Amino acid sequence: MDTPHPDALHSDILVIGAGPAGLHAAFYAAWRGLSVRVLEARGEVGGQLSALYPDKRVYDVPGLPGTRAAAVVQQLIRQLDGLKVDVRVNLVARTLERAGDGWRIGTDQGTLTAGAVILAAGLGALLPRAARVPGTDDHPDVRTDLPDPAGLSGRRVLIVGGVPQAARAALELLDAGANVTLTHSRAGFRGDPTSLAQLEEARASGQIEILAPARLLRLTPPGAELEMDGVTRSVGADTVLILGGYLPDLSPIQAWPLDWQGEYVPDSPGGRTPLDGVYVVGDLAQSGGDFKLISVAFAQAAVAANHAAHHVRPGLKVRPGHSSEKR
Ligand SMILES: Cc1cc2nc3c(=O)[nH]c(=O)nc-3n(C[C@H](O)[C@H](O)[C@H](O)COP(=O)(O)OP(=O)(O)OC[C@H]3O[C@@H](n4cnc5c(N)ncnc54)[C@H](O)[C@@H]3O)c2cc1C
């Protein structure tokens, strides 16, 4: 038998992916009394809901009719309050190997071990689109994901993009004391109505400059050149944030021996995969097929997390009982 790496951080359950499937699986396993760690490739949790459509209303999540996706994620996070769930963001799971009775997972920043793994990787790691703008290599500070706003206080920041993260970054950076210019190739920006109203207020009061529609021509060491209304303008920027959304990437886990069927991992009852102690839930699970839905992900997560709990602690029944009957 293998001995776990001495420096590895161990948890009963390791969930890979913090979308709705992963967050609900984490809730259930922790609620059964197990220690749970969640790895998420992005800088924030919520999976597709926070990366791809935080501003859209979702109508078919049970109990939360007509709720914006970002607010659905907030409720999932709230449900973890008081439970033993350790969420690690900006960490991509890349390797999986046996470690004693459990598993060892390799990331770019070391290894972790767990008694069971719940794979909730959805369509893949949601990684920021690369910046494809002439001069990117010449500018000293070009970023493609949401930054820590405090780190950019006092700096001139040019934000490029119309995705909801662009409007959000503009407001957060303004709050943090950055000098913000926002530009997009179209006139409109995406975001929830409150954020868009705040953006408009900030523009009207001169706190933020919005250049849209405008074409970003190139980055230059002190900033960027844009074309707006047929006129070329220079904008000073110490930092350029090019926010073009996120693309899913399954490649970090596709070499794992899971009998892949295209972009799916085959699952049998309880979310079992061909690897003992490794479960699959959500969009990645083959049984859901074309039903890529949050409600399906929740159900799969509840079932798999309880099977995983029993796998790690055979003394625990698979069936969780009713939450309403427990404190
Ligand atoms: C525009 C749009 C609108 C939608 N509207 C609806 C709707 O109205 N109703 C509905 O029910 N569904 C809707 N969906 C589908 C729904 O969002 C998905 O079914 C749901 O997000 C699946 O959840 P998941 O947790 O399985 O995967 P995801 O939400 O994809 O989450 C997976 C997470 O795993 C992370 N990850 C992947 N690989 C790794 C790795 N190797 N290491 C670490 N982290 C990793 C990813 O970064 C991601 O955060 C919509 C989808 C889109 C794109």
Ligand as a Chemical Component Dictionary entry (heavy atoms), coordinates in Angstrom:
data_LIG
# 
_chem_comp.id                   LIG 
_chem_comp.type                 NON-POLYMER 
_chem_comp.pdbx_formal_charge   0 
_chem_comp.three_letter_code    LIG 
# 
loop_
_chem_comp_atom.comp_id 
_chem_comp_atom.atom_id 
_chem_comp_atom.alt_atom_id 
_chem_comp_atom.type_symbol 
_chem_comp_atom.charge 
_chem_comp_atom.model_Cartn_x 
_chem_comp_atom.model_Cartn_y 
_chem_comp_atom.model_Cartn_z 
_chem_comp_atom.pdbx_ordinal 
LIG C1  C1  C 0 -25.481 30.582 -20.422 1  
LIG C2  C2  C 0 -25.979 29.413 -19.603 2  
LIG C3  C3  C 0 -27.228 29.469 -19.034 3  
LIG C4  C4  C 0 -27.700 28.393 -18.274 4  
LIG N1  N1  N 0 -28.944 28.466 -17.712 5  
LIG C5  C5  C 0 -29.402 27.436 -16.939 6  
LIG C6  C6  C 0 -30.713 27.487 -16.356 7  
LIG O1  O1  O 0 -31.461 28.437 -16.557 8  
LIG N2  N2  N 0 -31.100 26.421 -15.584 9  
LIG C7  C7  C 0 -30.300 25.334 -15.354 10 
LIG O2  O2  O 0 -30.692 24.429 -14.630 11 
LIG N3  N3  N 0 -29.053 25.267 -15.911 12 
LIG C8  C8  C 0 -28.591 26.278 -16.701 13 
LIG N4  N4  N 0 -27.344 26.194 -17.271 14 
LIG C9  C9  C 0 -26.536 24.981 -17.052 15 
LIG C10 C10 C 0 -25.904 24.964 -15.653 16 
LIG O3  O3  O 0 -25.144 26.145 -15.453 17 
LIG C11 C11 C 0 -25.018 23.724 -15.511 18 
LIG O4  O4  O 0 -25.819 22.563 -15.679 19 
LIG C12 C12 C 0 -24.361 23.700 -14.145 20 
LIG O5  O5  O 0 -23.514 24.804 -13.979 21 
LIG C13 C13 C 0 -23.546 22.410 -13.981 22 
LIG O6  O6  O 0 -22.950 22.444 -12.725 23 
LIG P1  P1  P 0 -21.587 21.664 -12.429 24 
LIG O7  O7  O 0 -21.263 21.975 -11.000 25 
LIG O8  O8  O 0 -21.717 20.263 -12.876 26 
LIG O9  O9  O 0 -20.494 22.301 -13.420 27 
LIG P2  P2  P 0 -19.918 23.776 -13.563 28 
LIG O10 O10 O 0 -20.934 24.800 -13.235 29 
LIG O11 O11 O 0 -19.313 23.806 -14.926 30 
LIG O12 O12 O 0 -18.777 23.864 -12.461 31 
LIG C14 C14 C 0 -17.610 23.093 -12.589 32 
LIG C15 C15 C 0 -16.485 23.811 -11.862 33 
LIG O13 O13 O 0 -15.351 22.933 -11.809 34 
LIG C16 C16 C 0 -14.175 23.692 -12.019 35 
LIG N5  N5  N 0 -13.134 22.771 -12.518 36 
LIG C17 C17 C 0 -13.167 22.043 -13.656 37 
LIG N6  N6  N 0 -12.044 21.316 -13.778 38 
LIG C18 C18 C 0 -11.298 21.584 -12.691 39 
LIG C19 C19 C 0 -10.015 21.124 -12.242 40 
LIG N7  N7  N 0 -9.296  20.242 -12.953 41 
LIG N8  N8  N 0 -9.529  21.602 -11.063 42 
LIG C20 C20 C 0 -10.259 22.502 -10.328 43 
LIG N9  N9  N 0 -11.481 22.973 -10.714 44 
LIG C21 C21 C 0 -11.986 22.513 -11.878 45 
LIG C22 C22 C 0 -14.587 24.734 -13.049 46 
LIG O14 O14 O 0 -13.705 25.837 -13.050 47 
LIG C23 C23 C 0 -16.013 25.073 -12.575 48 
LIG O15 O15 O 0 -16.020 26.159 -11.681 49 
LIG C24 C24 C 0 -26.875 27.243 -18.062 50 
LIG C25 C25 C 0 -25.591 27.205 -18.635 51 
LIG C26 C26 C 0 -25.144 28.270 -19.409 52 
LIG C27 C27 C 0 -23.759 28.208 -20.015 53 
# 
loop_
_chem_comp_bond.comp_id 
_chem_comp_bond.atom_id_1 
_chem_comp_bond.atom_id_2 
_chem_comp_bond.value_order 
_chem_comp_bond.pdbx_ordinal 
LIG C1  C2  SING 1  
LIG C2  C3  SING 2  
LIG C2  C26 DOUB 3  
LIG C3  C4  DOUB 4  
LIG C4  N1  SING 5  
LIG C4  C24 SING 6  
LIG N1  C5  DOUB 7  
LIG C5  C6  SING 8  
LIG C5  C8  SING 9  
LIG C6  O1  DOUB 10 
LIG C6  N2  SING 11 
LIG N2  C7  SING 12 
LIG C7  O2  DOUB 13 
LIG C7  N3  SING 14 
LIG N3  C8  DOUB 15 
LIG C8  N4  SING 16 
LIG N4  C9  SING 17 
LIG N4  C24 SING 18 
LIG C9  C10 SING 19 
LIG C10 O3  SING 20 
LIG C10 C11 SING 21 
LIG C11 O4  SING 22 
LIG C11 C12 SING 23 
LIG C12 O5  SING 24 
LIG C12 C13 SING 25 
LIG C13 O6  SING 26 
LIG O6  P1  SING 27 
LIG P1  O7  DOUB 28 
LIG P1  O8  SING 29 
LIG P1  O9  SING 30 
LIG O9  P2  SING 31 
LIG P2  O10 DOUB 32 
LIG P2  O11 SING 33 
LIG P2  O12 SING 34 
LIG O12 C14 SING 35 
LIG C14 C15 SING 36 
LIG C15 O13 SING 37 
LIG C15 C23 SING 38 
LIG O13 C16 SING 39 
LIG C16 N5  SING 40 
LIG C16 C22 SING 41 
LIG N5  C17 SING 42 
LIG N5  C21 SING 43 
LIG C17 N6  DOUB 44 
LIG N6  C18 SING 45 
LIG C18 C19 SING 46 
LIG C18 C21 DOUB 47 
LIG C19 N7  SING 48 
LIG C19 N8  DOUB 49 
LIG N8  C20 SING 50 
LIG C20 N9  DOUB 51 
LIG N9  C21 SING 52 
LIG C22 O14 SING 53 
LIG C22 C23 SING 54 
LIG C23 O15 SING 55 
LIG C24 C25 DOUB 56 
LIG C25 C26 SING 57 
LIG C26 C27 SING 58 
# 
